[in-house]
Amino acid sequence: MVLGDGVRQRGAAAHEISENTPGVAWVKQDGQREPERARAFHVTDADLVDLGVYLADATVHDFPTRPDGTGEVAA
């Protein structure tokens, strides 16, 4: 329903995605008729805790600005 009428008939069988493949979905771009199968990152709560521990001692640097102090300089 979210992807539009007829998308299931064109292959987007969301009901066939296994629960053992977290992050898998069907996506569709504006102006594109055919859906595409995609997979996003699957981040668990434990992953976020580990990331927080890893970054706890990180040094944060200011993003460089222009000499007059306005705007950001592209990297």
PDB file of N, CA, C, O and CB in Angstrom:
ATOM      1  N   MET A   1       0.817  -1.192   0.000  1.00  0.00           N
ATOM      2  CA  MET A   1       0.000   0.000   0.000  1.00  0.00           C
ATOM      3  C   MET A   1       0.865   1.261   0.000  1.00  0.00           C
ATOM      4  O   MET A   1       0.549   2.232  -0.688  1.00  0.00           O
ATOM      5  CB  MET A   1      -0.932  -0.005   1.201  1.00  0.00           C
ATOM      6  N   VAL A   2       1.921   1.247   0.748  1.00  0.00           N
ATOM      7  CA  VAL A   2       2.756   2.440   0.846  1.00  0.00           C
ATOM      8  C   VAL A   2       3.476   2.723  -0.464  1.00  0.00           C
ATOM      9  O   VAL A   2       3.671   3.883  -0.825  1.00  0.00           O
ATOM     10  CB  VAL A   2       3.769   2.286   1.974  1.00  0.00           C
ATOM     11  N   LEU A   3       3.872   1.677  -1.179  1.00  0.00           N
ATOM     12  CA  LEU A   3       4.626   1.846  -2.414  1.00  0.00           C
ATOM     13  C   LEU A   3       3.752   2.126  -3.624  1.00  0.00           C
ATOM     14  O   LEU A   3       4.268   2.486  -4.682  1.00  0.00           O
ATOM     15  CB  LEU A   3       5.444   0.631  -2.670  1.00  0.00           C
ATOM     16  N   GLY A   4       2.436   1.967  -3.492  1.00  0.00           N
ATOM     17  CA  GLY A   4       1.534   2.280  -4.590  1.00  0.00           C
ATOM     18  C   GLY A   4       0.825   1.052  -5.138  1.00  0.00           C
ATOM     19  O   GLY A   4       1.166  -0.084  -4.809  1.00  0.00           O
ATOM     20  N   ASP A   5      -0.157   1.304  -5.970  1.00  0.00           N
ATOM     21  CA  ASP A   5      -0.948   0.234  -6.577  1.00  0.00           C
ATOM     22  C   ASP A   5      -0.099  -0.601  -7.531  1.00  0.00           C
ATOM     23  O   ASP A   5       0.711  -0.067  -8.289  1.00  0.00           O
ATOM     24  CB  ASP A   5      -2.157   0.818  -7.320  1.00  0.00           C
ATOM     25  N   GLY A   6      -0.292  -1.897  -7.484  1.00  0.00           N
ATOM     26  CA  GLY A   6       0.347  -2.793  -8.428  1.00  0.00           C
ATOM     27  C   GLY A   6       1.794  -3.155  -8.148  1.00  0.00           C
ATOM     28  O   GLY A   6       2.392  -3.911  -8.913  1.00  0.00           O
ATOM     29  N   VAL A   7       2.370  -2.638  -7.077  1.00  0.00           N
ATOM     30  CA  VAL A   7       3.779  -2.904  -6.796  1.00  0.00           C
ATOM     31  C   VAL A   7       3.986  -4.370  -6.409  1.00  0.00           C
ATOM     32  O   VAL A   7       5.005  -4.965  -6.759  1.00  0.00           O
ATOM     33  CB  VAL A   7       4.288  -1.979  -5.675  1.00  0.00           C
ATOM     34  N   ARG A   8       3.052  -4.935  -5.711  1.00  0.00           N
ATOM     35  CA  ARG A   8       3.166  -6.348  -5.341  1.00  0.00           C
ATOM     36  C   ARG A   8       3.199  -7.230  -6.595  1.00  0.00           C
ATOM     37  O   ARG A   8       3.954  -8.200  -6.653  1.00  0.00           O
ATOM     38  CB  ARG A   8       1.992  -6.764  -4.421  1.00  0.00           C
ATOM     39  N   GLN A   9       2.395  -6.897  -7.578  1.00  0.00           N
ATOM     40  CA  GLN A   9       2.372  -7.664  -8.824  1.00  0.00           C
ATOM     41  C   GLN A   9       3.690  -7.507  -9.601  1.00  0.00           C
ATOM     42  O   GLN A   9       4.042  -8.364 -10.412  1.00  0.00           O
ATOM     43  CB  GLN A   9       1.185  -7.215  -9.700  1.00  0.00           C
ATOM     44  N   ARG A  10       4.411  -6.415  -9.349  1.00  0.00           N
ATOM     45  CA  ARG A  10       5.689  -6.191 -10.023  1.00  0.00           C
ATOM     46  C   ARG A  10       6.869  -6.747  -9.220  1.00  0.00           C
ATOM     47  O   ARG A  10       8.024  -6.484  -9.556  1.00  0.00           O
ATOM     48  CB  ARG A  10       5.891  -4.703 -10.271  1.00  0.00           C
ATOM     49  N   GLY A  11       6.583  -7.517  -8.157  1.00  0.00           N
ATOM     50  CA  GLY A  11       7.661  -8.221  -7.466  1.00  0.00           C
ATOM     51  C   GLY A  11       7.924  -7.855  -6.031  1.00  0.00           C
ATOM     52  O   GLY A  11       8.690  -8.551  -5.365  1.00  0.00           O
ATOM     53  N   ALA A  12       7.330  -6.800  -5.520  1.00  0.00           N
ATOM     54  CA  ALA A  12       7.599  -6.378  -4.146  1.00  0.00           C
ATOM     55  C   ALA A  12       6.761  -7.203  -3.176  1.00  0.00           C
ATOM     56  O   ALA A  12       5.741  -6.742  -2.664  1.00  0.00           O
ATOM     57  CB  ALA A  12       7.306  -4.869  -3.966  1.00  0.00           C
ATOM     58  N   ALA A  13       7.207  -8.417  -2.936  1.00  0.00           N
ATOM     59  CA  ALA A  13       6.476  -9.347  -2.073  1.00  0.00           C
ATOM     60  C   ALA A  13       6.961  -9.213  -0.624  1.00  0.00           C
ATOM     61  O   ALA A  13       7.692 -10.067  -0.122  1.00  0.00           O
ATOM     62  CB  ALA A  13       6.652 -10.810  -2.571  1.00  0.00           C
ATOM     63  N   ALA A  14       6.548  -8.145   0.028  1.00  0.00           N
ATOM     64  CA  ALA A  14       6.999  -7.865   1.387  1.00  0.00           C
ATOM     65  C   ALA A  14       6.626  -8.987   2.353  1.00  0.00           C
ATOM     66  O   ALA A  14       7.351  -9.242   3.314  1.00  0.00           O
ATOM     67  CB  ALA A  14       6.411  -6.551   1.871  1.00  0.00           C
ATOM     68  N   HIS A  15       5.514  -9.651   2.107  1.00  0.00           N
ATOM     69  CA  HIS A  15       5.071 -10.730   2.995  1.00  0.00           C
ATOM     70  C   HIS A  15       6.012 -11.943   2.934  1.00  0.00           C
ATOM     71  O   HIS A  15       5.933 -12.830   3.785  1.00  0.00           O
ATOM     72  CB  HIS A  15       3.644 -11.159   2.626  1.00  0.00           C
ATOM     73  N   GLU A  16       6.891 -11.983   1.943  1.00  0.00           N
ATOM     74  CA  GLU A  16       7.833 -13.097   1.812  1.00  0.00           C
ATOM     75  C   GLU A  16       9.200 -12.802   2.431  1.00  0.00           C
ATOM     76  O   GLU A  16      10.079 -13.663   2.409  1.00  0.00           O
ATOM     77  CB  GLU A  16       8.009 -13.446   0.355  1.00  0.00           C
ATOM     78  N   ILE A  17       9.392 -11.604   2.981  1.00  0.00           N
ATOM     79  CA  ILE A  17      10.659 -11.273   3.634  1.00  0.00           C
ATOM     80  C   ILE A  17      10.722 -12.008   4.967  1.00  0.00           C
ATOM     81  O   ILE A  17       9.825 -11.872   5.799  1.00  0.00           O
ATOM     82  CB  ILE A  17      10.807  -9.728   3.840  1.00  0.00           C
ATOM     83  N   SER A  18      11.770 -12.776   5.167  1.00  0.00           N
ATOM     84  CA  SER A  18      11.924 -13.563   6.387  1.00  0.00           C
ATOM     85  C   SER A  18      12.200 -12.676   7.596  1.00  0.00           C
ATOM     86  O   SER A  18      12.863 -11.645   7.479  1.00  0.00           O
ATOM     87  CB  SER A  18      13.047 -14.578   6.220  1.00  0.00           C
ATOM     88  N   GLU A  19      11.697 -13.076   8.740  1.00  0.00           N
ATOM     89  CA  GLU A  19      11.992 -12.369   9.986  1.00  0.00           C
ATOM     90  C   GLU A  19      13.460 -12.533  10.369  1.00  0.00           C
ATOM     91  O   GLU A  19      13.955 -11.824  11.245  1.00  0.00           O
ATOM     92  CB  GLU A  19      11.090 -12.878  11.118  1.00  0.00           C
ATOM     93  N   ASN A  20      14.153 -13.459   9.721  1.00  0.00           N
ATOM     94  CA  ASN A  20      15.572 -13.695   9.994  1.00  0.00           C
ATOM     95  C   ASN A  20      16.481 -12.771   9.183  1.00  0.00           C
ATOM     96  O   ASN A  20      17.703 -12.897   9.247  1.00  0.00           O
ATOM     97  CB  ASN A  20      15.922 -15.145   9.698  1.00  0.00           C
ATOM     98  N   THR A  21      15.904 -11.857   8.432  1.00  0.00           N
ATOM     99  CA  THR A  21      16.695 -10.902   7.651  1.00  0.00           C
ATOM    100  C   THR A  21      16.281  -9.475   8.016  1.00  0.00           C
ATOM    101  O   THR A  21      15.664  -8.783   7.206  1.00  0.00           O
ATOM    102  CB  THR A  21      16.516 -11.151   6.122  1.00  0.00           C
ATOM    103  N   PRO A  22      16.617  -9.033   9.232  1.00  0.00           N
ATOM    104  CA  PRO A  22      16.226  -7.686   9.649  1.00  0.00           C
ATOM    105  C   PRO A  22      16.839  -6.619   8.749  1.00  0.00           C
ATOM    106  O   PRO A  22      17.986  -6.738   8.320  1.00  0.00           O
ATOM    107  CB  PRO A  22      16.637  -7.441  11.096  1.00  0.00           C
ATOM    108  N   GLY A  23      16.076  -5.596   8.474  1.00  0.00           N
ATOM    109  CA  GLY A  23      16.543  -4.493   7.646  1.00  0.00           C
ATOM    110  C   GLY A  23      16.219  -4.632   6.176  1.00  0.00           C
ATOM    111  O   GLY A  23      16.445  -3.694   5.411  1.00  0.00           O
ATOM    112  N   VAL A  24      15.692  -5.782   5.751  1.00  0.00           N
ATOM    113  CA  VAL A  24      15.348  -5.985   4.342  1.00  0.00           C
ATOM    114  C   VAL A  24      13.982  -5.352   4.074  1.00  0.00           C
ATOM    115  O   VAL A  24      13.054  -5.485   4.871  1.00  0.00           O
ATOM    116  CB  VAL A  24      15.339  -7.508   3.976  1.00  0.00           C
ATOM    117  N   ALA A  25      13.879  -4.671   2.949  1.00  0.00           N
ATOM    118  CA  ALA A  25      12.619  -4.006   2.603  1.00  0.00           C
ATOM    119  C   ALA A  25      12.538  -3.814   1.094  1.00  0.00           C
ATOM    120  O   ALA A  25      13.514  -4.027   0.373  1.00  0.00           O
ATOM    121  CB  ALA A  25      12.493  -2.640   3.333  1.00  0.00           C
ATOM    122  N   TRP A  26      11.388  -3.418   0.639  1.00  0.00           N
ATOM    123  CA  TRP A  26      11.198  -3.023  -0.750  1.00  0.00           C
ATOM    124  C   TRP A  26      11.101  -1.512  -0.789  1.00  0.00           C
ATOM    125  O   TRP A  26      10.396  -0.916   0.025  1.00  0.00           O
ATOM    126  CB  TRP A  26       9.928  -3.690  -1.373  1.00  0.00           C
ATOM    127  N   VAL A  27      11.795  -0.886  -1.717  1.00  0.00           N
ATOM    128  CA  VAL A  27      11.784   0.566  -1.846  1.00  0.00           C
ATOM    129  C   VAL A  27      11.442   0.939  -3.279  1.00  0.00           C
ATOM    130  O   VAL A  27      11.595   0.142  -4.205  1.00  0.00           O
ATOM    131  CB  VAL A  27      13.148   1.173  -1.431  1.00  0.00           C
ATOM    132  N   LYS A  28      10.976   2.167  -3.437  1.00  0.00           N
ATOM    133  CA  LYS A  28      10.621   2.658  -4.758  1.00  0.00           C
ATOM    134  C   LYS A  28      10.919   4.148  -4.813  1.00  0.00           C
ATOM    135  O   LYS A  28      10.526   4.897  -3.919  1.00  0.00           O
ATOM    136  CB  LYS A  28       9.128   2.373  -5.085  1.00  0.00           C
ATOM    137  N   GLN A  29      11.609   4.574  -5.854  1.00  0.00           N
ATOM    138  CA  GLN A  29      11.910   5.983  -6.028  1.00  0.00           C
ATOM    139  C   GLN A  29      10.801   6.664  -6.806  1.00  0.00           C
ATOM    140  O   GLN A  29      10.139   6.037  -7.634  1.00  0.00           O
ATOM    141  CB  GLN A  29      13.251   6.165  -6.737  1.00  0.00           C
ATOM    142  N   ASP A  30      10.596   7.954  -6.541  1.00  0.00           N
ATOM    143  CA  ASP A  30       9.627   8.722  -7.313  1.00  0.00           C
ATOM    144  C   ASP A  30       9.999   8.664  -8.788  1.00  0.00           C
ATOM    145  O   ASP A  30      11.163   8.838  -9.149  1.00  0.00           O
ATOM    146  CB  ASP A  30       9.560  10.190  -6.820  1.00  0.00           C
ATOM    147  N   GLY A  31       9.034   8.428  -9.612  1.00  0.00           N
ATOM    148  CA  GLY A  31       9.259   8.381 -11.047  1.00  0.00           C
ATOM    149  C   GLY A  31       9.784   7.042 -11.548  1.00  0.00           C
ATOM    150  O   GLY A  31       9.941   6.852 -12.754  1.00  0.00           O
ATOM    151  N   GLN A  32      10.054   6.127 -10.650  1.00  0.00           N
ATOM    152  CA  GLN A  32      10.555   4.798 -11.033  1.00  0.00           C
ATOM    153  C   GLN A  32       9.422   3.796 -10.857  1.00  0.00           C
ATOM    154  O   GLN A  32       8.822   3.720  -9.784  1.00  0.00           O
ATOM    155  CB  GLN A  32      11.812   4.383 -10.176  1.00  0.00           C
ATOM    156  N   ARG A  33       9.129   3.039 -11.884  1.00  0.00           N
ATOM    157  CA  ARG A  33       8.000   2.105 -11.835  1.00  0.00           C
ATOM    158  C   ARG A  33       8.318   0.849 -11.032  1.00  0.00           C
ATOM    159  O   ARG A  33       7.481   0.381 -10.260  1.00  0.00           O
ATOM    160  CB  ARG A  33       7.589   1.717 -13.241  1.00  0.00           C
ATOM    161  N   GLU A  34       9.512   0.302 -11.205  1.00  0.00           N
ATOM    162  CA  GLU A  34       9.860  -0.973 -10.580  1.00  0.00           C
ATOM    163  C   GLU A  34      10.414  -0.798  -9.160  1.00  0.00           C
ATOM    164  O   GLU A  34      11.257   0.069  -8.927  1.00  0.00           O
ATOM    165  CB  GLU A  34      10.878  -1.706 -11.441  1.00  0.00           C
ATOM    166  N   PRO A  35       9.944  -1.615  -8.215  1.00  0.00           N
ATOM    167  CA  PRO A  35      10.493  -1.581  -6.851  1.00  0.00           C
ATOM    168  C   PRO A  35      11.845  -2.295  -6.804  1.00  0.00           C
ATOM    169  O   PRO A  35      12.143  -3.130  -7.657  1.00  0.00           O
ATOM    170  CB  PRO A  35       9.506  -2.235  -5.847  1.00  0.00           C
ATOM    171  N   GLU A  36      12.655  -1.962  -5.805  1.00  0.00           N
ATOM    172  CA  GLU A  36      13.943  -2.614  -5.615  1.00  0.00           C
ATOM    173  C   GLU A  36      14.028  -3.158  -4.198  1.00  0.00           C
ATOM    174  O   GLU A  36      13.550  -2.530  -3.253  1.00  0.00           O
ATOM    175  CB  GLU A  36      15.108  -1.636  -5.899  1.00  0.00           C
ATOM    176  N   ARG A  37      14.636  -4.320  -4.055  1.00  0.00           N
ATOM    177  CA  ARG A  37      14.863  -4.900  -2.735  1.00  0.00           C
ATOM    178  C   ARG A  37      16.103  -4.232  -2.155  1.00  0.00           C
ATOM    179  O   ARG A  37      17.115  -4.090  -2.842  1.00  0.00           O
ATOM    180  CB  ARG A  37      15.031  -6.469  -2.807  1.00  0.00           C
ATOM    181  N   ALA A  38      16.025  -3.829  -0.906  1.00  0.00           N
ATOM    182  CA  ALA A  38      17.129  -3.113  -0.264  1.00  0.00           C
ATOM    183  C   ALA A  38      17.358  -3.670   1.140  1.00  0.00           C
ATOM    184  O   ALA A  38      16.498  -4.345   1.706  1.00  0.00           O
ATOM    185  CB  ALA A  38      16.839  -1.588  -0.204  1.00  0.00           C
ATOM    186  N   ARG A  39      18.516  -3.376   1.678  1.00  0.00           N
ATOM    187  CA  ARG A  39      18.808  -3.779   3.046  1.00  0.00           C
ATOM    188  C   ARG A  39      19.496  -2.620   3.753  1.00  0.00           C
ATOM    189  O   ARG A  39      20.487  -2.077   3.266  1.00  0.00           O
ATOM    190  CB  ARG A  39      19.691  -5.062   3.082  1.00  0.00           C
ATOM    191  N   ALA A  40      18.962  -2.257   4.896  1.00  0.00           N
ATOM    192  CA  ALA A  40      19.519  -1.190   5.712  1.00  0.00           C
ATOM    193  C   ALA A  40      20.321  -1.799   6.852  1.00  0.00           C
ATOM    194  O   ALA A  40      20.216  -2.993   7.134  1.00  0.00           O
ATOM    195  CB  ALA A  40      18.404  -0.267   6.256  1.00  0.00           C
ATOM    196  N   PHE A  41      21.113  -0.976   7.493  1.00  0.00           N
ATOM    197  CA  PHE A  41      21.850  -1.437   8.656  1.00  0.00           C
ATOM    198  C   PHE A  41      20.880  -1.860   9.741  1.00  0.00           C
ATOM    199  O   PHE A  41      19.833  -1.239   9.925  1.00  0.00           O
ATOM    200  CB  PHE A  41      22.798  -0.348   9.171  1.00  0.00           C
ATOM    201  N   HIS A  42      21.227  -2.910  10.454  1.00  0.00           N
ATOM    202  CA  HIS A  42      20.432  -3.332  11.607  1.00  0.00           C
ATOM    203  C   HIS A  42      21.277  -3.055  12.841  1.00  0.00           C
ATOM    204  O   HIS A  42      22.253  -3.757  13.106  1.00  0.00           O
ATOM    205  CB  HIS A  42      20.013  -4.860  11.516  1.00  0.00           C
ATOM    206  N   VAL A  43      20.900  -2.038  13.588  1.00  0.00           N
ATOM    207  CA  VAL A  43      21.646  -1.634  14.774  1.00  0.00           C
ATOM    208  C   VAL A  43      20.822  -1.990  16.005  1.00  0.00           C
ATOM    209  O   VAL A  43      19.690  -1.533  16.162  1.00  0.00           O
ATOM    210  CB  VAL A  43      21.980  -0.109  14.742  1.00  0.00           C
ATOM    211  N   THR A  44      21.403  -2.807  16.874  1.00  0.00           N
ATOM    212  CA  THR A  44      20.705  -3.214  18.091  1.00  0.00           C
ATOM    213  C   THR A  44      21.059  -2.272  19.238  1.00  0.00           C
ATOM    214  O   THR A  44      21.979  -1.463  19.124  1.00  0.00           O
ATOM    215  CB  THR A  44      21.056  -4.672  18.461  1.00  0.00           C
ATOM    216  N   ASP A  45      20.326  -2.382  20.340  1.00  0.00           N
ATOM    217  CA  ASP A  45      20.642  -1.592  21.530  1.00  0.00           C
ATOM    218  C   ASP A  45      22.050  -1.918  22.022  1.00  0.00           C
ATOM    219  O   ASP A  45      22.778  -1.024  22.455  1.00  0.00           O
ATOM    220  CB  ASP A  45      19.608  -1.852  22.647  1.00  0.00           C
ATOM    221  N   ALA A  46      22.434  -3.187  21.959  1.00  0.00           N
ATOM    222  CA  ALA A  46      23.781  -3.590  22.399  1.00  0.00           C
ATOM    223  C   ALA A  46      24.850  -2.944  21.515  1.00  0.00           C
ATOM    224  O   ALA A  46      25.909  -2.561  22.012  1.00  0.00           O
ATOM    225  CB  ALA A  46      23.925  -5.135  22.367  1.00  0.00           C
ATOM    226  N   ASP A  47      24.584  -2.817  20.208  1.00  0.00           N
ATOM    227  CA  ASP A  47      25.524  -2.140  19.304  1.00  0.00           C
ATOM    228  C   ASP A  47      25.719  -0.687  19.731  1.00  0.00           C
ATOM    229  O   ASP A  47      26.842  -0.182  19.720  1.00  0.00           O
ATOM    230  CB  ASP A  47      25.018  -2.204  17.843  1.00  0.00           C
ATOM    231  N   LEU A  48      24.635  -0.018  20.105  1.00  0.00           N
ATOM    232  CA  LEU A  48      24.716   1.383  20.518  1.00  0.00           C
ATOM    233  C   LEU A  48      25.491   1.545  21.818  1.00  0.00           C
ATOM    234  O   LEU A  48      26.239   2.509  21.983  1.00  0.00           O
ATOM    235  CB  LEU A  48      23.322   1.966  20.674  1.00  0.00           C
ATOM    236  N   VAL A  49      25.315   0.610  22.736  1.00  0.00           N
ATOM    237  CA  VAL A  49      26.078   0.646  23.992  1.00  0.00           C
ATOM    238  C   VAL A  49      27.565   0.484  23.689  1.00  0.00           C
ATOM    239  O   VAL A  49      28.391   1.233  24.211  1.00  0.00           O
ATOM    240  CB  VAL A  49      25.594  -0.469  24.973  1.00  0.00           C
ATOM    241  N   ASP A  50      27.905  -0.486  22.851  1.00  0.00           N
ATOM    242  CA  ASP A  50      29.304  -0.706  22.472  1.00  0.00           C
ATOM    243  C   ASP A  50      29.896   0.524  21.799  1.00  0.00           C
ATOM    244  O   ASP A  50      31.041   0.886  22.068  1.00  0.00           O
ATOM    245  CB  ASP A  50      29.421  -1.913  21.542  1.00  0.00           C
ATOM    246  N   LEU A  51      29.134   1.166  20.934  1.00  0.00           N
ATOM    247  CA  LEU A  51      29.601   2.364  20.257  1.00  0.00           C
ATOM    248  C   LEU A  51      29.852   3.492  21.260  1.00  0.00           C
ATOM    249  O   LEU A  51      30.847   4.210  21.159  1.00  0.00           O
ATOM    250  CB  LEU A  51      28.585   2.807  19.198  1.00  0.00           C
ATOM    251  N   GLY A  52      28.949   3.643  22.224  1.00  0.00           N
ATOM    252  CA  GLY A  52      29.126   4.660  23.257  1.00  0.00           C
ATOM    253  C   GLY A  52      30.383   4.434  24.074  1.00  0.00           C
ATOM    254  O   GLY A  52      31.088   5.386  24.409  1.00  0.00           O
ATOM    255  N   VAL A  53      30.670   3.181  24.398  1.00  0.00           N
ATOM    256  CA  VAL A  53      31.887   2.847  25.159  1.00  0.00           C
ATOM    257  C   VAL A  53      33.114   3.158  24.299  1.00  0.00           C
ATOM    258  O   VAL A  53      34.090   3.720  24.796  1.00  0.00           O
ATOM    259  CB  VAL A  53      31.885   1.336  25.596  1.00  0.00           C
ATOM    260  N   TYR A  54      33.071   2.802  23.038  1.00  0.00           N
ATOM    261  CA  TYR A  54      34.189   3.027  22.120  1.00  0.00           C
ATOM    262  C   TYR A  54      34.484   4.521  21.962  1.00  0.00           C
ATOM    263  O   TYR A  54      35.645   4.925  21.907  1.00  0.00           O
ATOM    264  CB  TYR A  54      33.886   2.402  20.747  1.00  0.00           C
ATOM    265  N   LEU A  55      33.432   5.337  21.891  1.00  0.00           N
ATOM    266  CA  LEU A  55      33.604   6.770  21.652  1.00  0.00           C
ATOM    267  C   LEU A  55      33.752   7.595  22.927  1.00  0.00           C
ATOM    268  O   LEU A  55      33.966   8.805  22.849  1.00  0.00           O
ATOM    269  CB  LEU A  55      32.443   7.286  20.868  1.00  0.00           C
ATOM    270  N   ALA A  56      33.644   6.982  24.077  1.00  0.00           N
ATOM    271  CA  ALA A  56      33.655   7.719  25.341  1.00  0.00           C
ATOM    272  C   ALA A  56      34.900   8.583  25.498  1.00  0.00           C
ATOM    273  O   ALA A  56      34.805   9.692  26.023  1.00  0.00           O
ATOM    274  CB  ALA A  56      33.558   6.754  26.502  1.00  0.00           C
ATOM    275  N   ASP A  57      36.055   8.113  25.063  1.00  0.00           N
ATOM    276  CA  ASP A  57      37.300   8.858  25.227  1.00  0.00           C
ATOM    277  C   ASP A  57      37.713   9.604  23.956  1.00  0.00           C
ATOM    278  O   ASP A  57      38.854  10.052  23.847  1.00  0.00           O
ATOM    279  CB  ASP A  57      38.407   7.917  25.645  1.00  0.00           C
ATOM    280  N   ALA A  58      36.805   9.737  23.008  1.00  0.00           N
ATOM    281  CA  ALA A  58      37.130  10.402  21.744  1.00  0.00           C
ATOM    282  C   ALA A  58      37.309  11.897  21.946  1.00  0.00           C
ATOM    283  O   ALA A  58      36.663  12.505  22.799  1.00  0.00           O
ATOM    284  CB  ALA A  58      36.039  10.141  20.703  1.00  0.00           C
ATOM    285  N   THR A  59      38.193  12.478  21.151  1.00  0.00           N
ATOM    286  CA  THR A  59      38.405  13.923  21.154  1.00  0.00           C
ATOM    287  C   THR A  59      37.493  14.541  20.098  1.00  0.00           C
ATOM    288  O   THR A  59      37.484  14.096  18.950  1.00  0.00           O
ATOM    289  CB  THR A  59      39.908  14.280  20.884  1.00  0.00           C
ATOM    290  N   VAL A  60      36.739  15.550  20.472  1.00  0.00           N
ATOM    291  CA  VAL A  60      35.843  16.231  19.543  1.00  0.00           C
ATOM    292  C   VAL A  60      36.517  17.519  19.090  1.00  0.00           C
ATOM    293  O   VAL A  60      36.908  18.345  19.916  1.00  0.00           O
ATOM    294  CB  VAL A  60      34.453  16.521  20.200  1.00  0.00           C
ATOM    295  N   HIS A  61      36.651  17.689  17.790  1.00  0.00           N
ATOM    296  CA  HIS A  61      37.284  18.882  17.218  1.00  0.00           C
ATOM    297  C   HIS A  61      36.216  19.774  16.608  1.00  0.00           C
ATOM    298  O   HIS A  61      35.221  19.289  16.068  1.00  0.00           O
ATOM    299  CB  HIS A  61      38.347  18.495  16.149  1.00  0.00           C
ATOM    300  N   ASP A  62      36.429  21.087  16.700  1.00  0.00           N
ATOM    301  CA  ASP A  62      35.517  22.027  16.064  1.00  0.00           C
ATOM    302  C   ASP A  62      35.656  21.923  14.551  1.00  0.00           C
ATOM    303  O   ASP A  62      36.752  21.703  14.035  1.00  0.00           O
ATOM    304  CB  ASP A  62      35.791  23.473  16.542  1.00  0.00           C
ATOM    305  N   PHE A  63      34.550  22.081  13.850  1.00  0.00           N
ATOM    306  CA  PHE A  63      34.581  22.068  12.390  1.00  0.00           C
ATOM    307  C   PHE A  63      35.208  23.379  11.929  1.00  0.00           C
ATOM    308  O   PHE A  63      34.850  24.440  12.441  1.00  0.00           O
ATOM    309  CB  PHE A  63      33.141  21.877  11.780  1.00  0.00           C
ATOM    310  N   PRO A  64      36.128  23.330  10.981  1.00  0.00           N
ATOM    311  CA  PRO A  64      36.802  24.567  10.551  1.00  0.00           C
ATOM    312  C   PRO A  64      35.820  25.569   9.942  1.00  0.00           C
ATOM    313  O   PRO A  64      34.885  25.195   9.234  1.00  0.00           O
ATOM    314  CB  PRO A  64      37.903  24.244   9.535  1.00  0.00           C
ATOM    315  N   THR A  65      36.052  26.831  10.230  1.00  0.00           N
ATOM    316  CA  THR A  65      35.219  27.905   9.680  1.00  0.00           C
ATOM    317  C   THR A  65      36.085  28.821   8.828  1.00  0.00           C
ATOM    318  O   THR A  65      37.309  28.694   8.816  1.00  0.00           O
ATOM    319  CB  THR A  65      34.518  28.711  10.815  1.00  0.00           C
ATOM    320  N   ARG A  66      35.463  29.723   8.132  1.00  0.00           N
ATOM    321  CA  ARG A  66      36.187  30.700   7.311  1.00  0.00           C
ATOM    322  C   ARG A  66      36.970  31.640   8.234  1.00  0.00           C
ATOM    323  O   ARG A  66      36.634  31.780   9.410  1.00  0.00           O
ATOM    324  CB  ARG A  66      35.199  31.511   6.396  1.00  0.00           C
ATOM    325  N   PRO A  67      38.000  32.275   7.705  1.00  0.00           N
ATOM    326  CA  PRO A  67      38.808  33.184   8.543  1.00  0.00           C
ATOM    327  C   PRO A  67      37.996  34.273   9.248  1.00  0.00           C
ATOM    328  O   PRO A  67      38.359  34.707  10.341  1.00  0.00           O
ATOM    329  CB  PRO A  67      39.864  33.839   7.696  1.00  0.00           C
ATOM    330  N   ASP A  68      36.904  34.713   8.629  1.00  0.00           N
ATOM    331  CA  ASP A  68      36.095  35.749   9.282  1.00  0.00           C
ATOM    332  C   ASP A  68      35.126  35.172  10.308  1.00  0.00           C
ATOM    333  O   ASP A  68      34.355  35.908  10.924  1.00  0.00           O
ATOM    334  CB  ASP A  68      35.321  36.536   8.241  1.00  0.00           C
ATOM    335  N   GLY A  69      35.168  33.828  10.492  1.00  0.00           N
ATOM    336  CA  GLY A  69      34.331  33.180  11.505  1.00  0.00           C
ATOM    337  C   GLY A  69      32.940  32.827  11.043  1.00  0.00           C
ATOM    338  O   GLY A  69      32.143  32.313  11.828  1.00  0.00           O
ATOM    339  N   THR A  70      32.625  33.092   9.779  1.00  0.00           N
ATOM    340  CA  THR A  70      31.292  32.783   9.279  1.00  0.00           C
ATOM    341  C   THR A  70      31.334  31.557   8.392  1.00  0.00           C
ATOM    342  O   THR A  70      32.298  31.349   7.655  1.00  0.00           O
ATOM    343  CB  THR A  70      30.711  33.971   8.514  1.00  0.00           C
ATOM    344  N   GLY A  71      30.324  30.769   8.457  1.00  0.00           N
ATOM    345  CA  GLY A  71      30.190  29.624   7.560  1.00  0.00           C
ATOM    346  C   GLY A  71      31.220  28.543   7.809  1.00  0.00           C
ATOM    347  O   GLY A  71      32.183  28.731   8.553  1.00  0.00           O
ATOM    348  N   GLU A  72      30.995  27.408   7.169  1.00  0.00           N
ATOM    349  CA  GLU A  72      31.891  26.269   7.311  1.00  0.00           C
ATOM    350  C   GLU A  72      32.725  26.111   6.044  1.00  0.00           C
ATOM    351  O   GLU A  72      32.269  26.392   4.936  1.00  0.00           O
ATOM    352  CB  GLU A  72      31.096  24.976   7.605  1.00  0.00           C
ATOM    353  N   VAL A  73      33.940  25.660   6.236  1.00  0.00           N
ATOM    354  CA  VAL A  73      34.813  25.389   5.114  1.00  0.00           C
ATOM    355  C   VAL A  73      34.600  23.965   4.654  1.00  0.00           C
ATOM    356  O   VAL A  73      34.608  23.042   5.467  1.00  0.00           O
ATOM    357  CB  VAL A  73      36.282  25.631   5.484  1.00  0.00           C
ATOM    358  N   ALA A  74      34.409  23.774   3.360  1.00  0.00           N
ATOM    359  CA  ALA A  74      34.209  22.411   2.841  1.00  0.00           C
ATOM    360  C   ALA A  74      35.476  21.606   3.039  1.00  0.00           C
ATOM    361  O   ALA A  74      36.588  22.112   2.887  1.00  0.00           O
ATOM    362  CB  ALA A  74      33.811  22.432   1.340  1.00  0.00           C
ATOM    363  N   ALA A  75      35.286  20.344   3.382  1.00  0.00           N
ATOM    364  CA  ALA A  75      36.439  19.461   3.611  1.00  0.00           C
ATOM    365  C   ALA A  75      37.121  19.116   2.317  1.00  0.00           C
ATOM    366  O   ALA A  75      38.109  18.382   2.316  1.00  0.00           O
ATOM    367  CB  ALA A  75      36.012  18.185   4.322  1.00  0.00           C
TER     368      ALA A  75
END
